[in-house]
Amino acid sequence: MSLGGIAIVMIENAHKHLERAGPGLSASRRWEVIGATAIEVGPTPFFSLLIVTVRFLPVFALEAQVGRLFAPLAFTKTSMRWPRPPGWR
């Protein structure tokens, strides 16, 4: 699942729960609802990204010319899937 797909799932779930909570929520209650929705759907995207990463790990074991050819692809596919911490360069 791409990061865009994860964002769509998270936003739709948050929207659904905020709609059910009704209007007039305080800011702290709104963040509680959003946090609960993130916990609800969080494991699914995490394991989706984990499967994609593990799928490319055998490529790093390739040697010689084939390893030099495919290692950059595997590195890019695995590293670009995970969100960066703030301030990472």
Phi and psi restraints in degrees (value plus and minus 20) as a CYANA .aco file:
   2 SER   PHI     -97.2   -57.2
   2 SER   PSI     146.2   186.2
   3 LEU   PHI     -83.9   -43.9
   3 LEU   PSI     -52.8   -12.8
   4 GLY   PHI     -84.5   -44.5
   4 GLY   PSI     -60.4   -20.4
   5 GLY   PHI     -85.4   -45.4
   5 GLY   PSI     -59.8   -19.8
   6 ILE   PHI     -83.2   -43.2
   6 ILE   PSI     -62.5   -22.5
   7 ALA   PHI     -82.4   -42.4
   7 ALA   PSI     -60.3   -20.3
   8 ILE   PHI     -83.8   -43.8
   8 ILE   PSI     -65.0   -25.0
   9 VAL   PHI     -81.1   -41.1
   9 VAL   PSI     -65.7   -25.7
  10 MET   PHI     -84.0   -44.0
  10 MET   PSI     -64.0   -24.0
  11 ILE   PHI     -87.9   -47.9
  11 ILE   PSI     -62.6   -22.6
  12 GLU   PHI     -82.6   -42.6
  12 GLU   PSI     -61.4   -21.4
  13 ASN   PHI     -86.4   -46.4
  13 ASN   PSI     -62.7   -22.7
  14 ALA   PHI     -83.1   -43.1
  14 ALA   PSI     -61.6   -21.6
  15 HIS   PHI     -81.5   -41.5
  15 HIS   PSI     -63.6   -23.6
  16 LYS   PHI     -81.2   -41.2
  16 LYS   PSI     -65.4   -25.4
  17 HIS   PHI     -90.9   -50.9
  17 HIS   PSI     -56.7   -16.7
  18 LEU   PHI     -86.6   -46.6
  18 LEU   PSI     -55.5   -15.5
  19 GLU   PHI     -85.5   -45.5
  19 GLU   PSI     -61.6   -21.6
  20 ARG   PHI     -86.9   -46.9
  20 ARG   PSI     -52.7   -12.7
  21 ALA   PHI     -89.8   -49.8
  21 ALA   PSI     -43.6    -3.6
  22 GLY   PHI      71.0   111.0
  22 GLY   PSI     149.9   189.9
  23 PRO   PHI     -96.4   -56.4
  23 PRO   PSI     144.8   184.8
  24 GLY   PHI      61.1   101.1
  24 GLY   PSI       5.3    45.3
  25 LEU   PHI     -95.4   -55.4
  25 LEU   PSI     122.7   162.7
  26 SER   PHI     -93.9   -53.9
  26 SER   PSI     143.3   183.3
  27 ALA   PHI     -82.6   -42.6
  27 ALA   PSI     -60.1   -20.1
  28 SER   PHI     -87.9   -47.9
  28 SER   PSI     -59.2   -19.2
  29 ARG   PHI     -87.1   -47.1
  29 ARG   PSI     -58.0   -18.0
  30 ARG   PHI     -81.0   -41.0
  30 ARG   PSI     -63.0   -23.0
  31 TRP   PHI     -88.3   -48.3
  31 TRP   PSI     -52.3   -12.3
  32 GLU   PHI     -82.8   -42.8
  32 GLU   PSI     -63.7   -23.7
  33 VAL   PHI     -84.2   -44.2
  33 VAL   PSI     -64.4   -24.4
  34 ILE   PHI     -84.7   -44.7
  34 ILE   PSI     -60.2   -20.2
  35 GLY   PHI     -82.5   -42.5
  35 GLY   PSI     -61.1   -21.1
  36 ALA   PHI     -85.2   -45.2
  36 ALA   PSI     -57.3   -17.3
  37 THR   PHI     -89.7   -49.7
  37 THR   PSI     -54.8   -14.8
  38 ALA   PHI     -86.5   -46.5
  38 ALA   PSI     -58.7   -18.7
  39 ILE   PHI     -87.1   -47.1
  39 ILE   PSI     -54.9   -14.9
  40 GLU   PHI     -85.3   -45.3
  40 GLU   PSI     -65.1   -25.1
  41 VAL   PHI    -123.7   -83.7
  41 VAL   PSI     -22.6    17.4
  42 GLY   PHI     -79.3   -39.3
  42 GLY   PSI     -64.1   -24.1
  43 PRO   PHI     -81.7   -41.7
  43 PRO   PSI     -53.2   -13.2
  44 THR   PHI     -83.0   -43.0
  44 THR   PSI     -73.2   -33.2
  45 PRO   PHI     -84.2   -44.2
  45 PRO   PSI     -53.7   -13.7
  46 PHE   PHI     -80.5   -40.5
  46 PHE   PSI     -69.2   -29.2
  47 PHE   PHI     -90.3   -50.3
  47 PHE   PSI     -48.8    -8.8
  48 SER   PHI     -83.0   -43.0
  48 SER   PSI     -66.0   -26.0
  49 LEU   PHI     -86.8   -46.8
  49 LEU   PSI     -56.2   -16.2
  50 LEU   PHI     -84.0   -44.0
  50 LEU   PSI     -60.9   -20.9
  51 ILE   PHI     -84.6   -44.6
  51 ILE   PSI     -62.1   -22.1
  52 VAL   PHI     -81.7   -41.7
  52 VAL   PSI     -62.4   -22.4
  53 THR   PHI     -85.2   -45.2
  53 THR   PSI     -67.2   -27.2
  54 VAL   PHI     -84.4   -44.4
  54 VAL   PSI     -52.7   -12.7
  55 ARG   PHI     -81.6   -41.6
  55 ARG   PSI     -52.4   -12.4
  56 PHE   PHI    -111.4   -71.4
  56 PHE   PSI     -27.3    12.7
  57 LEU   PHI     -79.1   -39.1
  57 LEU   PSI     -60.1   -20.1
  58 PRO   PHI     -80.6   -40.6
  58 PRO   PSI     -44.3    -4.3
  59 VAL   PHI     -83.7   -43.7
  59 VAL   PSI     -51.3   -11.3
  60 PHE   PHI     -88.0   -48.0
  60 PHE   PSI     -37.7     2.3
  61 ALA   PHI    -104.5   -64.5
  61 ALA   PSI     -30.0    10.0
  62 LEU   PHI     -86.6   -46.6
  62 LEU   PSI     127.2   167.2
  63 GLU   PHI    -139.8   -99.8
  63 GLU   PSI     153.8   193.8
  64 ALA   PHI      39.4    79.4
  64 ALA   PSI    -163.3  -123.3
  65 GLN   PHI     -85.8   -45.8
  65 GLN   PSI     -58.9   -18.9
  66 VAL   PHI     -83.4   -43.4
  66 VAL   PSI     -61.6   -21.6
  67 GLY   PHI     -83.4   -43.4
  67 GLY   PSI     -61.6   -21.6
  68 ARG   PHI     -87.0   -47.0
  68 ARG   PSI     -48.4    -8.4
  69 LEU   PHI     -96.4   -56.4
  69 LEU   PSI     -64.7   -24.7
  70 PHE   PHI    -118.3   -78.3
  70 PHE   PSI     -35.9     4.1
  71 ALA   PHI     -79.7   -39.7
  71 ALA   PSI     -63.8   -23.8
  72 PRO   PHI     -81.2   -41.2
  72 PRO   PSI     -56.6   -16.6
  73 LEU   PHI     -83.8   -43.8
  73 LEU   PSI     -68.0   -28.0
  74 ALA   PHI     -83.5   -43.5
  74 ALA   PSI     -61.3   -21.3
  75 PHE   PHI     -82.4   -42.4
  75 PHE   PSI     -64.1   -24.1
  76 THR   PHI     -85.0   -45.0
  76 THR   PSI     -64.6   -24.6
  77 LYS   PHI     -86.0   -46.0
  77 LYS   PSI     -55.6   -15.6
  78 THR   PHI    -102.3   -62.3
  78 THR   PSI     -59.3   -19.3
  79 SER   PHI     -97.7   -57.7
  79 SER   PSI     -50.5   -10.5
  80 MET   PHI     -99.5   -59.5
  80 MET   PSI     -31.6     8.4
  81 ARG   PHI     -99.9   -59.9
  81 ARG   PSI     -45.4    -5.4
  82 TRP   PHI    -113.3   -73.3
  82 TRP   PSI     115.7   155.7
  83 PRO   PHI     -83.9   -43.9
  83 PRO   PSI     127.1   167.1
  84 ARG   PHI    -108.5   -68.5
  84 ARG   PSI     124.3   164.3
  85 PRO   PHI     -90.4   -50.4
  85 PRO   PSI     135.6   175.6
  86 PRO   PHI     -78.6   -38.6
  86 PRO   PSI     117.0   157.0
  87 GLY   PHI      64.0   104.0
  87 GLY   PSI     -17.5    22.5
  88 TRP   PHI     -95.4   -55.4
  88 TRP   PSI     119.7   159.7
